[in-house]
């Protein structure tokens, strides 16, 4: 199995750094200062804070944290497809939704940074972990 190039690892690290810095500027001040949000906005802000905090691990372990980027890319693509696109095609998209669309479009750079051969080999082709019986590698 071919290794991921150093260039691709640095590209992943740059993507994680973009997330950390971007959300650090936008989300963390509200978290630190205990900003008052309504229920759904509070959930969103806390999830974004968690995403940015876990992205810090991606700076050190870019391949191990790939599921984090895949999750972010998939949920945004689903939202754009099932919420934003129907509103846009019906001519009913408002300024608030359009703002979220532009925020979500950052996922357009994700496919260029993700090492898809690695994803395929490690998440599709590779044998899965055991479902029953035996000792785990951690337990010895």
DSSP file (Angstrom, degrees, kcal/mol; ACC not computed):
  #  RESIDUE AA STRUCTURE BP1 BP2  ACC     N-H-->O    O-->H-N    N-H-->O    O-->H-N    TCO  KAPPA ALPHA  PHI   PSI    X-CA   Y-CA   Z-CA
    1    1 A X              0   0    0      0, 0.0     2,-0.1     0, 0.0   117,-0.0   0.000 360.0 360.0 360.0 125.4    0.0    0.0    0.0
    2    2 A X        -     0   0    0      1,-0.1     2,-0.1   115,-0.0     3,-0.0  -0.404 360.0-120.9 -69.6 139.5    1.5    3.3   -1.1
    3    3 A X        -     0   0    0     -2,-0.1     2,-0.3     1,-0.1    -1,-0.1  -0.361  29.1-100.7 -74.5 157.5    2.2    5.9    1.6
    4    4 A X        -     0   0    0      1,-0.1    -1,-0.1    -2,-0.1    59,-0.0  -0.644  46.6-109.9 -77.3 135.1    0.6    9.3    1.6
    5    5 A X     >  -     0   0    0     -2,-0.3     4,-2.1     1,-0.1     5,-0.1  -0.220  15.9-119.9 -67.0 156.3    3.1   11.9    0.3
    6    6 A X  H  > S+     0   0    0      1,-0.2     4,-2.4     2,-0.2     5,-0.2   0.877 115.8  57.2 -61.6 -38.3    4.6   14.5    2.6
    7    7 A X  H  > S+     0   0    0      1,-0.2     4,-2.1     2,-0.2    -1,-0.2   0.927 107.1  47.4 -58.3 -45.5    3.0   17.2    0.4
    8    8 A X  H  > S+     0   0    0      1,-0.2     4,-2.3     2,-0.2    -1,-0.2   0.869 109.8  53.5 -66.6 -36.0   -0.5   15.7    0.9
    9    9 A X  H  X S+     0   0    0     -4,-2.1     4,-2.4     2,-0.2    -1,-0.2   0.911 110.7  46.4 -63.2 -41.7    0.2   15.5    4.7
   10   10 A X  H  X S+     0   0    0     -4,-2.4     4,-2.4     2,-0.2    -2,-0.2   0.849 109.3  54.7 -69.5 -33.0    1.1   19.2    4.7
   11   11 A X  H  X S+     0   0    0     -4,-2.1     4,-1.8     2,-0.2    -2,-0.2   0.919 110.1  46.9 -63.3 -43.2   -2.0   20.0    2.6
   12   12 A X  H  X S+     0   0    0     -4,-2.3     4,-2.7     2,-0.2    -2,-0.2   0.920 111.1  51.4 -62.1 -44.6   -4.1   18.2    5.2
   13   13 A X  H  X S+     0   0    0     -4,-2.4     4,-2.6     1,-0.2    -2,-0.2   0.889 107.8  52.6 -61.4 -38.3   -2.4   20.0    8.0
   14   14 A X  H  X S+     0   0    0     -4,-2.4     4,-2.3     2,-0.2    -1,-0.2   0.889 109.4  49.9 -63.6 -38.6   -3.1   23.3    6.2
   15   15 A X  H  X S+     0   0    0     -4,-1.8     4,-2.0     2,-0.2    -2,-0.2   0.930 111.5  47.2 -66.1 -45.4   -6.7   22.4    6.1
   16   16 A X  H  X S+     0   0    0     -4,-2.7     4,-2.8     1,-0.2    -2,-0.2   0.910 112.2  51.2 -60.4 -41.3   -6.8   21.6    9.8
   17   17 A X  H  X S+     0   0    0     -4,-2.6     4,-3.0     1,-0.2     5,-0.3   0.894 106.7  53.7 -64.1 -40.2   -5.0   24.8   10.5
   18   18 A X  H  X S+     0   0    0     -4,-2.3     4,-2.6     2,-0.2     5,-0.3   0.911 111.4  46.1 -58.5 -43.0   -7.6   26.8    8.4
   19   19 A X  H  X S+     0   0    0     -4,-2.0     4,-2.6     2,-0.2     5,-0.4   0.940 113.9  48.0 -64.5 -48.0  -10.4   25.2   10.5
   20   20 A X  H  X S+     0   0    0     -4,-2.8     4,-1.7     2,-0.2    -2,-0.2   0.936 118.8  38.6 -60.4 -48.9   -8.6   25.9   13.8
   21   21 A X  H  X S+     0   0    0     -4,-3.0     4,-2.0     2,-0.2     5,-0.2   0.945 117.8  48.7 -69.7 -48.0   -7.8   29.5   13.0
   22   22 A X  H  X S+     0   0    0     -4,-2.6     4,-2.0    -5,-0.3     5,-0.2   0.939 119.1  37.1 -59.4 -50.2  -11.1   30.3   11.3
   23   23 A X  H  X>S+     0   0    0     -4,-2.6     4,-2.7    -5,-0.3     5,-1.7   0.794 111.4  62.0 -74.4 -26.4  -13.3   28.8   14.0
   24   24 A X  H  <5S+     0   0    0     -4,-1.7     5,-0.4    -5,-0.4    -1,-0.2   0.883 110.8  39.6 -62.1 -37.4  -10.9   30.1   16.6
   25   25 A X  H  <5S+     0   0    0     -4,-2.0    -2,-0.2     3,-0.1     4,-0.2   0.881 127.2  32.7 -77.1 -40.2  -11.6   33.6   15.5
   26   26 A X  H  <5S+     0   0    0     -4,-2.0     4,-0.3    -5,-0.2    -3,-0.2   0.892 129.9  22.7 -88.0 -42.5  -15.4   33.2   14.8
   27   27 A X  T >X5S+     0   0    0     -4,-2.7     4,-1.5    -5,-0.2     3,-0.7   0.887 108.4  63.4 -98.3 -45.2  -16.6   30.7   17.4
   28   28 A X  H 3><S+     0   0    0     -5,-1.7     4,-3.1     1,-0.2     5,-0.3   0.807  94.3  60.7 -62.0 -33.9  -14.3   30.6   20.4
   29   29 A X  H 3> S+     0   0    0     -5,-0.4     4,-2.2     1,-0.2    -1,-0.2   0.925 108.1  46.5 -57.6 -41.1  -14.8   34.2   21.6
   30   30 A X  H <4>S+     0   0    0     -3,-0.7     5,-3.0    -4,-0.3    -1,-0.2   0.862 114.2  47.7 -66.7 -35.5  -18.5   33.4   22.1
   31   31 A X  H ><5S+     0   0    0     -4,-1.5     3,-1.1     3,-0.2    -2,-0.2   0.934 113.9  46.2 -69.4 -46.5  -17.7   30.1   23.9
   32   32 A X  H 3<5S+     0   0    0     -4,-3.1    -2,-0.2     1,-0.3    -1,-0.2   0.882 116.3  44.4 -64.9 -39.2  -15.1   31.7   26.2
   33   33 A X  T 3<5S-     0   0    0     -4,-2.2    -1,-0.3    -5,-0.3    -2,-0.2   0.283 110.5-120.4 -91.9  11.4  -17.3   34.7   27.0
   34   34 A X  T < 5 -     0   0    0     -3,-1.1    -3,-0.2     1,-0.1    -4,-0.1   0.909  36.7-161.3  52.0  50.2  -20.4   32.5   27.6
   35   35 A X      < -     0   0    0     -5,-3.0     2,-0.6    -6,-0.1    -1,-0.1  -0.288  20.0-113.8 -59.2 145.3  -22.4   34.3   24.9
   36   36 A X        +     0   0    0      6,-0.0     2,-0.3     0, 0.0    -1,-0.1  -0.757  43.6 171.9 -87.8 118.8  -26.2   33.7   25.2
   37   37 A X        -     0   0    0     -2,-0.6     2,-0.1     1,-0.0     0, 0.0  -0.852  35.4-109.1-119.8 157.1  -27.6   31.7   22.3
   38   38 A X     >  -     0   0    0     -2,-0.3     4,-2.6     1,-0.1     5,-0.2  -0.324  51.8 -88.2 -72.9 173.7  -30.9   30.1   21.6
   39   39 A X  H  > S+     0   0    0      1,-0.2     4,-2.0     2,-0.2     5,-0.1   0.914 124.9  39.6 -53.4 -56.3  -31.0   26.3   21.8
   40   40 A X  H  > S+     0   0    0      1,-0.2     4,-2.5     2,-0.2    -1,-0.2   0.889 115.8  50.9 -67.1 -39.1  -30.1   25.5   18.2
   41   41 A X  H  > S+     0   0    0      1,-0.2     4,-2.7     2,-0.2    -1,-0.2   0.885 109.6  52.2 -65.1 -36.9  -27.5   28.2   17.9
   42   42 A X  H  X S+     0   0    0     -4,-2.6     4,-2.2     2,-0.2    -2,-0.2   0.896 109.4  49.1 -63.5 -40.7  -25.9   27.0   21.1
   43   43 A X  H  X S+     0   0    0     -4,-2.0     4,-2.4    -5,-0.2    -2,-0.2   0.943 112.7  47.4 -63.1 -47.5  -25.8   23.5   19.7
   44   44 A X  H  X S+     0   0    0     -4,-2.5     4,-2.5     1,-0.2    -2,-0.2   0.930 112.6  48.4 -59.9 -47.6  -24.2   24.7   16.4
   45   45 A X  H  X S+     0   0    0     -4,-2.7     4,-2.2     1,-0.2    -1,-0.2   0.897 112.9  47.7 -63.3 -40.7  -21.6   26.9   18.2
   46   46 A X  H  X S+     0   0    0     -4,-2.2     4,-2.3     2,-0.2    -1,-0.2   0.879 111.5  50.3 -69.1 -36.9  -20.6   24.1   20.6
   47   47 A X  H  X S+     0   0    0     -4,-2.4     4,-2.5     2,-0.2    -2,-0.2   0.906 111.4  48.8 -66.0 -40.3  -20.3   21.5   17.7
   48   48 A X  H  X S+     0   0    0     -4,-2.5     4,-2.4     2,-0.2    -2,-0.2   0.886 110.1  51.6 -66.1 -37.5  -18.1   24.0   15.8
   49   49 A X  H  X S+     0   0    0     -4,-2.2     4,-2.5     2,-0.2    -2,-0.2   0.919 110.9  48.0 -63.3 -42.8  -16.0   24.5   18.9
   50   50 A X  H  X S+     0   0    0     -4,-2.3     4,-2.8     2,-0.2     5,-0.2   0.910 110.2  52.6 -63.6 -41.7  -15.6   20.8   19.2
   51   51 A X  H  X S+     0   0    0     -4,-2.5     4,-1.7     1,-0.2    -2,-0.2   0.920 111.9  45.1 -59.6 -44.6  -14.7   20.5   15.5
   52   52 A X  H  X S+     0   0    0     -4,-2.4     4,-0.9     2,-0.2    -2,-0.2   0.896 112.6  51.0 -68.3 -38.8  -12.0   23.1   15.9
   53   53 A X  H >X S+     0   0    0     -4,-2.5     3,-0.8     1,-0.2     4,-0.6   0.925 112.7  45.5 -64.3 -43.8  -10.6   21.6   19.1
   54   54 A X  H >X S+     0   0    0     -4,-2.8     4,-0.9     1,-0.2     3,-0.8   0.799 102.9  65.5 -69.6 -27.4  -10.4   18.1   17.5
   55   55 A X  H 3X S+     0   0    0     -4,-1.7     4,-0.9     1,-0.2    -1,-0.2   0.772  88.8  68.1 -65.0 -24.3   -8.8   19.7   14.4
   56   56 A X  H XX S+     0   0    0     -4,-0.9     3,-0.8    -3,-0.8     4,-0.7   0.896  97.1  52.9 -58.4 -38.9   -5.9   20.6   16.6
   57   57 A X  H XX S+     0   0    0     -3,-0.8     4,-3.3    -4,-0.6     3,-0.7   0.837  99.3  64.2 -64.4 -31.1   -5.2   16.9   16.7
   58   58 A X  H 3< S+     0   0    0     -4,-0.9    -1,-0.2     1,-0.2    -2,-0.2   0.764  91.5  63.6 -64.2 -25.1   -5.3   16.8   13.0
   59   59 A X  H << S+     0   0    0     -4,-0.9     3,-0.3    -3,-0.8    -1,-0.2   0.877 116.5  29.2 -64.3 -36.0   -2.2   19.0   12.9
   60   60 A X  H << S+     0   0    0     -4,-0.7     2,-0.3    -3,-0.7    -2,-0.2   0.838 135.8  28.3 -90.1 -38.8   -0.3   16.2   14.6
   61   61 A X     X  +     0   0    0     -4,-3.3     4,-1.7     1,-0.1    -1,-0.2  -0.627  67.3 165.5-124.5  71.1   -2.2   13.2   13.2
   62   62 A X  T  4 S+     0   0    0     -2,-0.3    -1,-0.1    -3,-0.3    -4,-0.1   0.843  77.6  43.0 -61.9 -35.4   -3.6   14.3    9.9
   63   63 A X  T >4 S+     0   0    0      1,-0.2     3,-1.4     2,-0.2     4,-0.3   0.898 111.4  52.5 -78.5 -39.7   -4.5   10.8    8.7
   64   64 A X  T 34 S+     0   0    0      1,-0.3     3,-0.4     2,-0.1    -2,-0.2   0.806 110.3  50.1 -65.8 -27.3   -6.0    9.5   11.9
   65   65 A X  T >X S+     0   0    0     -4,-1.7     3,-1.3     1,-0.2     4,-1.0   0.323  76.5 107.6 -94.1   8.3   -8.3   12.5   12.1
   66   66 A X  H <>  +     0   0    0     -3,-1.4     4,-2.6     1,-0.3     3,-0.4   0.861  69.1  64.4 -54.4 -38.8   -9.5   12.2    8.5
   67   67 A X  H 3> S+     0   0    0     -3,-0.4     4,-2.5    -4,-0.3    -1,-0.3   0.834  97.5  58.1 -56.5 -28.9  -13.0   10.9    9.7
   68   68 A X  H <> S+     0   0    0     -3,-1.3     4,-2.1     2,-0.2    -1,-0.2   0.930 109.2  42.7 -63.9 -45.4  -13.5   14.4   11.2
   69   69 A X  H  X S+     0   0    0     -4,-1.0     4,-2.5    -3,-0.4    -2,-0.2   0.887 113.6  52.4 -68.2 -38.6  -13.0   16.0    7.8
   70   70 A X  H  X S+     0   0    0     -4,-2.6     4,-2.7     2,-0.2    -2,-0.2   0.915 109.4  49.4 -63.4 -42.3  -15.1   13.4    6.1
   71   71 A X  H  X S+     0   0    0     -4,-2.5     4,-2.6    -5,-0.2     5,-0.3   0.935 112.2  48.0 -60.4 -47.2  -17.9   14.0    8.6
   72   72 A X  H  X S+     0   0    0     -4,-2.1     4,-1.6     1,-0.2    -2,-0.2   0.906 114.2  46.3 -61.5 -43.0  -17.7   17.8    8.1
   73   73 A X  H  X S+     0   0    0     -4,-2.5     4,-2.2     2,-0.2    -1,-0.2   0.917 113.8  47.9 -66.8 -43.7  -17.7   17.4    4.3
   74   74 A X  H  X S+     0   0    0     -4,-2.7     4,-2.5     2,-0.2    -2,-0.2   0.922 110.9  48.3 -67.6 -45.2  -20.6   15.0    4.3
   75   75 A X  H  X S+     0   0    0     -4,-2.6     4,-2.5     1,-0.2    -1,-0.2   0.900 113.6  48.3 -65.6 -36.2  -23.0   16.8    6.6
   76   76 A X  H  X S+     0   0    0     -4,-1.6     4,-2.8    -5,-0.3    -1,-0.2   0.903 111.3  49.5 -69.3 -39.1  -22.5   20.1    4.7
   77   77 A X  H  X S+     0   0    0     -4,-2.2     4,-2.0     2,-0.2    -2,-0.2   0.898 111.9  49.2 -65.2 -38.9  -23.0   18.4    1.3
   78   78 A X  H  X S+     0   0    0     -4,-2.5     4,-3.0     2,-0.2     5,-0.4   0.945 112.9  47.2 -63.4 -47.2  -26.2   16.8    2.7
   79   79 A X  H  X>S+     0   0    0     -4,-2.5     4,-2.2     1,-0.2     5,-1.7   0.926 112.4  49.0 -61.3 -45.3  -27.4   20.2    4.0
   80   80 A X  I  <>S+     0   0    0     -4,-2.8     5,-2.6     3,-0.2    -1,-0.2   0.882 116.7  44.0 -61.1 -37.1  -26.6   22.0    0.7
   81   81 A X  I  <5S+     0   0    0     -4,-2.0     5,-0.4    -5,-0.2    -2,-0.2   0.902 124.0  29.4 -75.4 -43.2  -28.4   19.2   -1.2
   82   82 A X  I  <5S+     0   0    0     -4,-3.0    -3,-0.2    -5,-0.2    -2,-0.2   0.634 134.0  22.4 -99.6 -13.8  -31.6   18.8    0.8
   83   83 A X  I  X5S+     0   0    0     -4,-2.2     4,-1.4    -5,-0.4    -3,-0.2   0.756 126.7  33.5-113.1 -60.1  -32.1   22.3    2.4
   84   84 A X  I  ><S+     0   0    0     -5,-1.7     4,-2.7     1,-0.2     5,-0.2   0.926 114.6  53.0 -71.5 -46.4  -30.3   25.0    0.3
   85   85 A X  H  ><S+     0   0    0     -5,-2.6     4,-2.9    -6,-0.3     5,-0.2   0.923 109.6  47.5 -60.8 -47.0  -30.7   23.6   -3.2
   86   86 A X  H  > S+     0   0    0     -5,-0.4     4,-1.6     1,-0.2    -1,-0.2   0.906 114.1  48.4 -60.8 -38.7  -34.5   23.1   -3.1
   87   87 A X  H  <>S+     0   0    0     -4,-1.4     5,-3.0     2,-0.2     6,-0.6   0.917 113.7  47.2 -64.4 -41.7  -34.9   26.6   -1.6
   88   88 A X  H ><5S+     0   0    0     -4,-2.7     3,-1.3     4,-0.2    -2,-0.2   0.927 111.8  48.4 -66.1 -46.0  -32.6   28.1   -4.3
   89   89 A X  H 3<5S+     0   0    0     -4,-2.9    -1,-0.2     1,-0.3    -2,-0.2   0.802 112.1  50.3 -67.2 -27.1  -34.3   26.3   -7.2
   90   90 A X  T 3<5S-     0   0    0     -4,-1.6    -1,-0.3    -5,-0.2    -2,-0.2   0.471 113.3-120.4 -85.6  -2.2  -37.8   27.4   -5.9
   91   91 A X  T < 5S+     0   0    0     -3,-1.3    -3,-0.2    -4,-0.3    -2,-0.1   0.781  83.7 114.0  69.2  27.3  -36.5   31.0   -5.6
   92   92 A X      < +     0   0    0     -5,-3.0     2,-0.3    -6,-0.2    -4,-0.2   0.190  31.4 128.0-115.2  15.3  -37.2   31.0   -1.9
   93   93 A X        -     0   0    0     -6,-0.6     2,-0.2    -5,-0.2    -9,-0.0  -0.580  43.5-155.6 -77.4 131.1  -33.7   31.3   -0.4
   94   94 A X     >  -     0   0    0     -2,-0.3     4,-2.5     1,-0.1     5,-0.2  -0.472  31.1 -98.5 -99.8 175.0  -33.4   34.2    2.1
   95   95 A X  H  > S+     0   0    0      1,-0.2     4,-2.0     2,-0.2     5,-0.1   0.863 121.3  53.3 -62.4 -37.9  -30.4   36.2    3.1
   96   96 A X  H  > S+     0   0    0      2,-0.2     4,-1.6     1,-0.2    -1,-0.2   0.932 112.1  43.7 -64.1 -46.6  -29.9   34.1    6.3
   97   97 A X  H  > S+     0   0    0      1,-0.2     4,-2.3     2,-0.2    -2,-0.2   0.893 111.3  54.9 -66.0 -39.5  -29.9   30.8    4.4
   98   98 A X  H  X S+     0   0    0     -4,-2.5     4,-2.2     1,-0.2    -1,-0.2   0.876 104.8  54.3 -61.9 -37.2  -27.6   32.3    1.7
   99   99 A X  H  X S+     0   0    0     -4,-2.0     4,-1.8     1,-0.2    -1,-0.2   0.905 108.8  47.7 -62.3 -41.4  -25.1   33.2    4.4
  100  100 A X  H  X S+     0   0    0     -4,-1.6     4,-2.4     2,-0.2    -2,-0.2   0.878 107.9  56.7 -67.0 -37.2  -25.1   29.6    5.7
  101  101 A X  H  X S+     0   0    0     -4,-2.3     4,-1.5     1,-0.2    -2,-0.2   0.943 107.8  47.1 -57.9 -48.2  -24.6   28.4    2.1
  102  102 A X  H  < S+     0   0    0     -4,-2.2    -1,-0.2     1,-0.2     4,-0.2   0.874 111.7  51.0 -63.9 -36.7  -21.5   30.6    1.7
  103  103 A X  H >< S+     0   0    0     -4,-1.8     3,-0.8     1,-0.2    -1,-0.2   0.872 111.7  48.3 -65.5 -36.5  -20.2   29.3    5.0
  104  104 A X  H >< S+     0   0    0     -4,-2.4     3,-2.0     1,-0.2    -2,-0.2   0.740  91.9  78.4 -76.0 -23.0  -20.7   25.7    3.9
  105  105 A X  G ><  +     0   0    0     -4,-1.5     3,-2.0     1,-0.3    -1,-0.2   0.576  68.3  86.3 -68.6  -6.3  -19.1   26.2    0.6
  106  106 A X  G X  S+     0   0    0     -3,-0.8     3,-1.8     1,-0.3     4,-0.4   0.765  73.3  75.2 -61.5 -21.7  -15.6   25.9    2.2
  107  107 A X  G X> S+     0   0    0     -3,-2.0     4,-0.8     1,-0.3     3,-0.7   0.660  73.0  83.1 -65.2 -12.0  -16.1   22.2    1.8
  108  108 A X  G <4 S+     0   0    0     -3,-2.0    -1,-0.3     1,-0.2     4,-0.3   0.785  91.7  47.8 -61.2 -25.8  -15.3   22.8   -1.9
  109  109 A X  G X> S+     0   0    0     -3,-1.8     3,-0.8    -4,-0.2     4,-0.8   0.687  92.9  80.0 -87.5 -17.7  -11.6   22.7   -1.0
  110  110 A X  H X> S+     0   0    0     -3,-0.7     4,-2.1    -4,-0.4     3,-1.6   0.912  85.8  55.9 -57.4 -47.7  -11.8   19.5    1.1
  111  111 A X  H 3< S+     0   0    0     -4,-0.8    -1,-0.2     1,-0.3     5,-0.2   0.792 105.5  53.8 -59.3 -25.4  -11.8   17.0   -1.9
  112  112 A X  H <4 S+     0   0    0     -3,-0.8    -1,-0.3    -4,-0.3    -2,-0.2   0.699 114.0  41.1 -79.4 -18.8   -8.6   18.5   -3.1
  113  113 A X  H << S+     0   0    0     -3,-1.6     2,-0.3    -4,-0.8    -2,-0.2   0.725  93.6  90.9 -98.3 -27.4   -6.9   18.0    0.2
  114  114 A X  S  < S-     0   0    0     -4,-2.1     2,-1.5     1,-0.1     3,-0.1  -0.548  77.0-130.1 -77.3 130.0   -8.2   14.5    1.2
  115  115 A X     >  -     0   0    0     -2,-0.3     4,-2.1     1,-0.2     3,-0.4  -0.631  27.3-173.8 -79.2  91.4   -6.0   11.6    0.1
  116  116 A X  H  > S+     0   0    0     -2,-1.5     4,-2.8     1,-0.3    -1,-0.2   0.802  78.3  56.4 -63.3 -33.3   -8.8    9.6   -1.5
  117  117 A X  H  > S+     0   0    0      2,-0.2     4,-2.7     1,-0.2    -1,-0.3   0.913 109.4  47.7 -63.9 -40.8   -6.7    6.5   -2.3
  118  118 A X  H  > S+     0   0    0     -3,-0.4     4,-2.7     2,-0.2     5,-0.3   0.929 111.7  50.0 -62.6 -46.0   -5.8    6.3    1.4
  119  119 A X  H  X>S+     0   0    0     -4,-2.1     4,-2.3     1,-0.2     5,-0.5   0.936 113.2  46.6 -58.4 -47.5   -9.5    6.8    2.4
  120  120 A X  I  X>S+     0   0    0     -4,-2.8     5,-2.5     1,-0.2     4,-1.6   0.934 115.9  44.4 -60.8 -47.8  -10.5    4.0    0.0
  121  121 A X  I  <>S+     0   0    0     -4,-2.7     5,-1.3     3,-0.2    -1,-0.2   0.845 122.3  36.4 -67.8 -34.5   -7.7    1.6    1.1
  122  122 A X  I  <5S+     0   0    0     -4,-2.7    -1,-0.2    -5,-0.2    -2,-0.2   0.678 129.0  28.1 -95.8 -18.9   -8.3    2.2    4.9
  123  123 A X  I  <5S+     0   0    0     -4,-2.3    -3,-0.2    -5,-0.3    -2,-0.2   0.594 132.2  24.8-118.1 -15.6  -12.0    2.6    5.1
  124  124 A X  I  <<S+     0   0    0     -4,-1.6    -3,-0.2    -5,-0.5    -4,-0.1   0.771 128.9  29.5-112.6 -53.6  -13.4    0.5    2.2
  125  125 A X  I   <S+     0   0    0     -5,-2.5    -4,-0.2     2,-0.1    -3,-0.2   0.884  95.9  92.9 -80.7 -41.4  -10.9   -2.2    1.3
  126  126 A X  S   <S-     0   0    0     -5,-1.3    -4,-0.0    -6,-0.3     2,-0.0  -0.195  87.9-100.2 -58.8 142.1   -9.2   -2.8    4.6
  127  127 A X        -     0   0    0      1,-0.1    -1,-0.1     3,-0.0     3,-0.1  -0.334  42.5-117.7 -61.1 143.1  -10.6   -5.6    6.8
  128  128 A X        -     0   0    0      1,-0.1     3,-0.1    -3,-0.1    -1,-0.1  -0.305  32.4 -89.4 -78.3 166.2  -12.8   -4.3    9.5
  129  129 A X        -     0   0    0      1,-0.1    -1,-0.1    -2,-0.0     0, 0.0  -0.335  59.7 -80.6 -67.4 158.0  -12.2   -4.8   13.2
  130  130 A X        -     0   0    0      1,-0.1    -1,-0.1    -3,-0.1     3,-0.1  -0.219  30.5-158.8 -59.4 149.9  -13.6   -7.9   14.8
  131  131 A X  S    S+     0   0    0      1,-0.3     2,-0.3    -3,-0.1    -1,-0.1   0.718  72.7  13.1 -98.1 -30.5  -17.3   -7.9   15.8
  132  132 A X  S    S+     0   0    0      1,-0.1    -1,-0.3     0, 0.0     0, 0.0  -0.966  98.5   8.5-144.8 159.2  -17.1  -10.7   18.4
  133  133 A X  S    S+     0   0    0     -2,-0.3    -1,-0.1    -3,-0.1    -3,-0.1   0.382  75.5  60.8  65.9 166.0  -14.6  -12.8   20.5
  134  134 A X  S    S-     0   0    0      2,-0.0     2,-0.3    -4,-0.0    -1,-0.1   0.124  84.1 -61.5  72.5 175.5  -10.9  -12.7   21.1
  135  135 A X        -     0   0    0      5,-0.1     2,-0.1     1,-0.1     0, 0.0  -0.693  47.2-123.3 -95.1 148.6   -8.7  -10.1   22.6
  136  136 A X     >  -     0   0    0     -2,-0.3     4,-1.3     1,-0.1    -1,-0.1  -0.458  25.3-111.9 -82.9 164.1   -8.2   -6.6   21.2
  137  137 A X  T  4 S+     0   0    0      1,-0.2    -1,-0.1     2,-0.2    -2,-0.0   0.858 118.2  53.7 -63.2 -33.7   -4.8   -5.3   20.3
  138  138 A X  T  4 S+     0   0    0      1,-0.2    -1,-0.2     2,-0.1    -3,-0.0   0.919 108.0  47.9 -67.3 -43.5   -5.0   -2.8   23.1
  139  139 A X  T  4        0   0    0      1,-0.1    -1,-0.2     0, 0.0    -2,-0.2   0.735 360.0 360.0 -72.4 -21.3   -5.8   -5.5   25.8
  140  140 A X     <        0   0    0     -4,-1.3    -3,-0.2     0, 0.0    -2,-0.1   0.432 360.0 360.0 101.0 360.0   -2.9   -7.6   24.5
